[in-house]
Amino acid sequence: MSDVLTRRQLGRATLARQLLLARADRPVLSVVEHLGGLQAQQPFSPYYQLWSRLRGFRPSALAGLLLDRSVVRIAAQRGTIHLLSASDALALRPWVQPLYDADLRTNSLHARALTGVDLAPVAAAARTLVDAEPRTMAELGALLAPSWPSVDATHLAHAARGLLTLVQVPPRAVWGQSGQTRLTTIERWLGRPLDPAPSPAGFVLRYLGSFGPASVADVQTWCGLTRLREVVEPLRPSLRVFRDDSGRELFDLPDAPRPPADTPAPVRFLPDFDNVLRSHADRTRIIDDVSRKRMNRRNGVVPHALLVDGEVAGWWRIEDEVLAVTPYRPLTAAETAEVEAEGRQLLAFALSDGSAAPAEAASGTASAAAVPAAAAAAVPAAAAKVRVMPVE
């Protein structure tokens, strides 16, 4: 009979692998690969994800990897923008390409307009255009439109995005800089071809190493693909098998860390779209159902998550150089002190080096004012302003 792991044990196991129980001393690139990439809907979110996981992380370390093309921003898992190592991007996007093929058939905004269009010439023309120079989606659509006058430019650009692996080139997402989303093919950007035979089993094993223990449904939620039991089952003899409190079957690497349930979990400030909150079908190991509903705002804005004792306990935002933390439950005096101490470090990071990231990565509201890169000065942690708001 399979061993049972409680919700709290699952949470501690995942937090350990996510480097959220203790910051690590590891190279940035190795951590990006260990985590299977960083979701990057907002351009500066990955910097905050790494700050919460790495000791002494500096924004220049990640910015440099973007500039030297060691990491890239592409549409990948779940149809969302991810920051991936160059090697992972070349393999992972072909693996999840069925997501993009399906989208072209089912997308409520674009599929009908593309019905009956031979998309192979669209892809070829788009490749020529973006390989000549990086283009915005609007520019690409406008350049394609004369050859397909019966199809709106936005639909043609969307088709190109689904058919080609397009990189968002710098200065987009370089800390302290701004720039439009300009695209070129990954083959052009890296000078290397896509992997013709990516290993699904390899990606599943890596997922377990950074998010496990996990069910087949969890793996599918992470990547966005379906029918992955046929990938997991051949791996069964080499995996540990557990069950959760509800009886769901969970798979894990035999030697992966599974700390005791009472292992201390420090306060962590996670940015919007952190994958640790989005990569399981059952997310209750870190966020309960009530808090999850609170985090799903009607206006589509995703607040940043506050972790206390290993679980989502509120949200945070930075505005006017003040960190406001709104808890979902009363915090003890010790928890409040820890939130304030970690919060001062976060705010010092956000406003450091005269190159603070715009507020879209550091604010819980889309309308919050950005901190101008040229004006932001280094703020000592002791002077940073942290406000713990009333319970929401």
C-alpha positions in Angstrom: 0.0 0.0 0.0 1.3 3.5 -0.9 2.5 5.8 1.8 0.2 8.8 2.5 1.6 12.3 2.4 -0.4 15.0 4.2 -1.1 18.4 2.6 1.5 20.0 4.8 4.1 17.3 3.9 3.4 17.9 0.2 3.8 21.7 0.8 7.2 21.3 2.5 8.4 18.9 -0.2 7.6 21.3 -3.0 8.9 24.4 -1.1 12.2 22.6 -0.5 12.6 21.8 -4.2 11.5 25.4 -5.1 14.3 26.7 -2.9 11.7 28.5 -0.8 12.7 26.9 2.6 16.2 28.3 2.4 17.8 30.5 -0.2 20.4 28.7 -2.3 24.0 29.6 -3.4 23.7 28.5 -7.0 24.3 30.0 -10.5 21.3 31.8 -11.9 21.2 29.8 -15.1 21.2 26.5 -13.2 18.3 27.6 -11.1 16.3 28.7 -14.1 16.8 25.3 -15.5 16.1 23.5 -12.2 12.7 25.3 -11.9 11.8 24.4 -15.5 11.8 28.0 -16.4 10.1 31.0 -14.8 6.7 32.3 -15.8 7.2 35.7 -17.2 3.8 37.2 -18.2 5.1 40.4 -16.6 8.6 41.2 -17.8 10.2 41.7 -14.4 8.5 38.9 -12.4 11.4 36.5 -12.9 13.8 38.8 -11.0 11.5 38.7 -7.9 11.1 34.9 -8.3 14.9 34.5 -8.2 15.4 37.0 -5.4 13.2 34.9 -3.2 15.2 31.8 -4.0 18.8 32.8 -4.3 21.1 34.3 -1.6 22.6 37.6 -2.7 20.8 37.7 -6.1 21.5 40.8 -8.2 19.3 41.8 -11.1 22.3 42.2 -13.3 22.9 38.4 -13.1 19.7 37.7 -14.9 19.8 40.7 -17.2 23.2 39.6 -18.4 21.9 36.2 -19.3 19.1 37.8 -21.4 21.6 40.0 -23.2 24.1 37.2 -24.0 21.2 34.9 -25.1 21.7 32.3 -22.4 18.1 32.7 -21.5 15.1 33.6 -23.7 11.5 34.7 -23.3 9.1 32.6 -25.4 5.6 31.3 -25.3 5.9 27.8 -23.8 4.0 25.9 -21.0 0.3 26.5 -20.8 0.5 28.9 -23.7 2.1 31.5 -21.5 5.3 33.5 -21.7 8.2 31.8 -19.9 11.8 32.7 -19.3 13.8 29.5 -20.2 17.4 28.6 -20.8 18.3 28.5 -24.4 18.7 24.8 -24.4 15.4 24.2 -22.6 13.6 26.5 -25.0 14.8 24.7 -28.0 13.3 21.4 -26.7 10.4 22.4 -24.5 8.5 24.5 -27.1 8.5 21.6 -29.7 7.1 19.3 -26.9 4.2 21.7 -26.1 3.6 22.7 -29.8 0.3 20.7 -29.8 -1.1 23.4 -27.4 -0.5 26.0 -30.1 -1.8 23.9 -32.9 -5.0 23.3 -31.0 -5.3 27.0 -30.2 -5.3 27.8 -33.9 -8.3 25.6 -34.3 -10.2 26.6 -31.2 -9.3 30.2 -30.1 -12.5 32.2 -29.7 -10.9 35.3 -31.1 -8.9 34.0 -34.1 -9.9 30.4 -35.1 -13.0 31.3 -37.2 -11.1 33.9 -39.2 -8.3 31.5 -39.9 -10.6 28.6 -41.0 -9.7 27.6 -44.6 -6.5 29.6 -44.6 -3.4 27.7 -45.7 -1.2 28.6 -42.7 2.1 27.2 -44.1 2.6 30.2 -46.4 1.7 32.5 -43.6 4.3 30.9 -41.4 6.9 31.1 -44.1 6.2 34.7 -44.8 6.2 35.6 -41.1 9.6 33.8 -40.6 11.1 35.9 -43.4 9.8 39.1 -41.9 10.9 38.6 -38.3 14.2 37.1 -39.3 15.0 40.2 -41.3 14.5 42.2 -38.1 12.6 41.8 -34.9 9.0 43.0 -35.3 6.1 43.8 -33.0 2.9 41.8 -33.4 1.2 44.9 -34.9 4.1 45.4 -37.4 4.1 41.8 -38.4 0.4 41.7 -39.0 0.5 44.8 -41.1 3.3 43.4 -43.2 1.4 40.1 -43.7 -2.0 41.7 -44.5 -1.4 42.7 -48.2 -0.8 39.0 -49.1 -4.0 37.9 -47.3 -6.4 40.8 -47.7 -9.4 38.8 -46.6 -7.9 38.1 -43.2 -7.5 40.8 -40.5 -3.8 41.6 -39.6 -4.3 40.6 -35.9 -5.4 37.1 -36.9 -2.4 36.7 -39.2 0.0 37.8 -36.5 -1.7 35.4 -34.0 -1.2 32.5 -36.5 2.5 33.4 -36.8 2.8 33.3 -33.0 1.3 29.8 -32.9 3.3 28.4 -35.8 6.7 29.8 -35.0 8.8 29.8 -31.9 9.2 33.5 -31.3 11.6 35.1 -28.9 10.9 38.4 -27.2 14.2 40.2 -27.7 15.9 42.7 -25.3 15.7 45.3 -24.1 12.3 43.8 -23.2 12.6 42.5 -19.6 16.1 43.8 -19.0 16.1 45.2 -15.4 15.7 49.0 -15.4 15.0 49.2 -19.1 11.8 49.3 -21.1 11.0 48.3 -24.7 8.2 47.0 -26.9 7.7 43.3 -27.4 9.7 42.7 -30.5 9.9 39.2 -31.9 12.2 37.1 -34.0 12.5 33.3 -34.4 14.4 31.3 -31.8 16.4 29.7 -34.6 17.6 33.2 -35.8 18.2 34.4 -32.3 20.3 31.5 -31.1 21.7 30.2 -34.4 20.5 26.7 -33.5 17.6 24.5 -34.6 14.7 23.3 -32.5 15.1 19.9 -31.0 13.5 17.5 -33.4 12.9 14.8 -30.8 12.4 16.3 -27.3 12.1 13.8 -24.4 8.6 13.9 -22.7 9.9 11.5 -20.0 12.9 13.8 -19.3 10.6 16.8 -18.8 8.3 14.8 -16.5 11.2 13.7 -14.3 12.5 17.3 -14.1 9.1 18.5 -13.2 9.0 16.0 -10.3 12.4 17.2 -9.2 11.2 20.8 -8.8 7.4 20.5 -8.1 6.8 16.9 -6.8 5.5 14.8 -5.4 2.7 15.1 -8.1 -0.1 13.4 -9.8 -0.5 12.9 -13.6 -3.0 15.7 -13.5 -0.5 18.0 -11.8 2.1 17.3 -14.5 -0.6 18.1 -17.2 -1.5 21.3 -15.4 2.1 22.4 -15.4 2.8 22.0 -19.1 -0.7 22.3 -20.5 -0.7 19.0 -22.3 -3.0 16.0 -21.8 -2.7 12.2 -22.0 0.5 12.2 -20.1 -0.3 9.0 -18.2 1.2 7.2 -21.2 4.5 9.0 -20.4 4.3 8.5 -16.6 3.4 4.8 -16.5 6.7 3.5 -18.1 8.5 5.5 -15.4 6.6 3.9 -12.5 9.2 1.2 -11.7 11.8 4.0 -11.1 9.6 6.3 -9.1 8.3 6.3 -5.5 4.5 6.2 -5.4 2.5 7.9 -2.6 -1.1 9.0 -2.0 -2.4 12.2 -0.7 -5.2 12.7 2.0 -7.8 12.2 -0.7 -6.3 9.0 -2.1 -4.9 10.5 -5.2 -1.8 8.7 -6.6 1.3 10.8 -6.5 4.7 10.1 -8.2 8.1 11.2 -7.0 11.8 10.8 -7.5 13.1 8.3 -5.0 15.8 10.6 -3.5 14.0 13.9 -3.8 13.7 15.9 -0.5 10.6 15.3 1.5 11.1 17.3 4.8 9.0 16.7 7.9 5.7 18.6 8.1 7.0 20.7 11.0 10.0 22.0 9.0 10.1 25.8 9.5 9.1 27.7 6.3 10.2 31.4 6.3 8.1 34.3 5.0 8.4 34.7 1.3 7.1 37.4 -1.1 6.2 35.8 -4.5 5.4 37.8 -7.6 2.4 37.4 -9.8 2.4 34.2 -11.8 5.0 32.4 -9.8 4.9 28.8 -11.1 4.8 27.3 -7.7 1.3 28.6 -7.4 0.2 27.5 -10.9 1.8 24.1 -11.6 -0.5 21.7 -9.8 -4.1 20.6 -10.5 -4.5 20.4 -6.7 -2.8 23.5 -5.3 -3.9 23.2 -1.7 -0.4 22.2 -0.6 0.4 25.9 -0.7 -2.8 27.8 -1.2 -6.2 26.7 0.2 -9.3 27.0 -1.9 -10.6 30.1 -0.1 -7.4 32.0 -0.6 -7.2 30.9 -4.2 -10.6 32.5 -4.9 -9.4 35.7 -3.3 -6.3 35.7 -5.6 -8.5 35.4 -8.7 -9.6 39.0 -9.2 -12.4 40.0 -11.5 -10.4 42.5 -13.4 -7.8 39.9 -14.3 -5.0 41.4 -12.3 -3.2 38.8 -10.3 -1.9 40.0 -6.9 1.5 39.0 -5.6 1.4 36.3 -2.9 2.6 36.4 0.6 3.7 33.1 2.1 3.6 32.6 5.8 4.4 29.2 7.3 4.6 27.8 3.8 1.1 28.8 2.7 -0.5 31.8 1.0 -1.5 34.2 3.8 -2.1 37.4 1.9 -0.9 39.6 -0.9 1.4 42.6 -1.4 2.1 45.5 -3.6 4.7 48.3 -3.9 3.5 51.8 -4.6 5.2 55.1 -4.0 8.2 53.2 -2.5 6.1 51.7 0.2 5.4 48.0 0.6 1.9 47.3 1.6 1.1 43.8 2.9 -2.5 42.7 3.2 -3.0 39.5 5.2 -5.9 37.1 4.8 -5.8 36.1 8.4 -4.5 37.6 11.7 -0.8 37.3 12.0 1.0 36.6 15.3 3.4 39.1 16.6 6.3 36.9 15.5 4.8 36.5 12.0 4.3 40.2 11.7 7.9 40.9 12.7 9.1 38.4 10.1 6.9 39.8 7.4 8.3 43.3 8.1 11.9 42.1 8.2 11.6 40.2 4.9 9.6 43.0 3.5 12.3 45.6 4.2 14.8 43.4 2.3 12.3 43.1 -0.6 11.8 46.8 -0.9 15.5 47.5 -0.7 15.9 45.0 -3.6 13.1 46.5 -5.6 14.6 50.0 -5.4 18.2 49.0 -5.6 21.0 50.0 -7.9 19.3 52.9 -9.5 17.5 50.4 -11.8 14.3 49.5 -10.1 11.9 47.4 -12.2 8.6 49.1 -13.3 5.7 48.5 -11.0 4.0 45.9 -13.2 6.2 43.4 -11.5 6.2 44.9 -8.0 2.6 46.1 -7.7 -0.7 44.3 -7.1 -2.6 46.8 -9.2 -2.3 47.5 -12.8 -2.5 51.3 -12.3 0.2 51.6 -9.7 2.9 54.1 -10.5 6.2 52.8 -11.7 9.5 53.7 -10.0 11.5 55.5 -12.7 14.7 53.7 -13.4 16.8 56.8 -13.5 15.4 58.2 -10.3 15.4 55.2 -8.1 18.2 55.3 -5.5 19.5 52.5 -3.4 17.4 52.2 -0.3 18.9 50.7 2.9 16.8 47.9 4.2 16.5 49.6 7.6 14.9 52.6 5.9 12.4 50.8 3.8 8.8 51.4 4.5 6.6 48.3 5.1 3.0 48.6 6.2 1.0 45.6 7.3 -2.6 46.4 6.5 -5.8 45.2 8.2 -6.9 41.7 7.5 -8.9 41.4 4.3 
